[in-house]
């Protein structure tokens, strides 16, 4: 393996470990707000995946770029769905009108 690939894999593995450590320390009550706030990060990941897909020149690169775009898009859509559900919890429910007593 060449040195550039080993460096990239090492950075990738370190990012996984750091991400796992950071997320595991977050209380469950904060996961939904953090998910909605992370939509911008997922959007950046999606744009990066599309840029890499545009530069792909062999079949393996095409497959990896497609997977990256698919996962990035799923994260963006999932983040918006979670945000919408969270915001619906704070909407006031309409109370039925009480019948007038005569």
N, C-alpha and C positions, 0 to 999 in steps of 0.2 A: 504494500500500500504506500502511496506517496505521502509525504509529510503534510501537505495541505489538507488531504482528506482526514488524516488522523487528528489534526488540529480542529477541524470542523466537527468531527464526532466527539471530541473531548469537550468542546464548548457546548454542544447539544446535550450531552449527558449531564454536564454541570448545571445547565439551565433547567433540566428536568428535576434534578435534586433540589436546587434552590427553590423552584416553583412549588414543589411538593412540601417543602418545609414551611414556606410562607403561607400556603393555603391551609395546611393542617393546623396552624395556630389561630386561624380565624374562627370566632364563635359562629355557631349555626345561624344565629339571628342576623348576621351580617352578610351571609352568602348571597342573598337575593339583591341587596343594594350594590354589592361589589360586582355582581354579574351584570347589572344594568350599566354600571360605570365602566365596565371593561369592554363595552361595545366599540368604543373608539379604538382600542387596542386590536380587537378582532378585525376591524376595518382596515387597519394598517397592515395586519398580517395578510389579509385578502389581497390588498393592492400589491404587496411584495410577492405573493405567490403568482399573481398575474404577470408581474414583470419578469419573474423567473421563467414562467411558462412561455413568454414571448422570446426568451433567449435560448430555449431548449433546442438541442440539435441532434439528439439520439433518442431511441425508444424508451430507455430507462428514465431519462430526464422528462420526457412527455408524461409518462405514467406518474412519476413523483410529483410533477407540477399539477397534474389533474387531481391527484389525491389531496395535495395542499390546498388547491382552490376549493375542492368539495368540502373539506373540513373547515376551512375558513368561512365559507358561505354558511355552513350549518351553525357555526358559532355565532355569526352575526344574526341569523334568523332566530336562533334559540334565545339569544340575548334580548331581542326585541319582544319575543313572546313572553319571556319571564318578566320583563319590565312592564308590559301591558297587564299581565295578571296581577303584578304587585300594585300597580296604580288602581286597578279595579277594586282592590280591597279597601281603598280609602274613599271611594265614591259613596255618597249618601244613597241609601235605598229609599225608593219612594214608598211612603206609608199610605195604605189605602184610606180613603176618606171615610170618616165616621158618618153613618146615616143620621139624618136629623130626627130627633124625637119630637112628635107632635102632640 
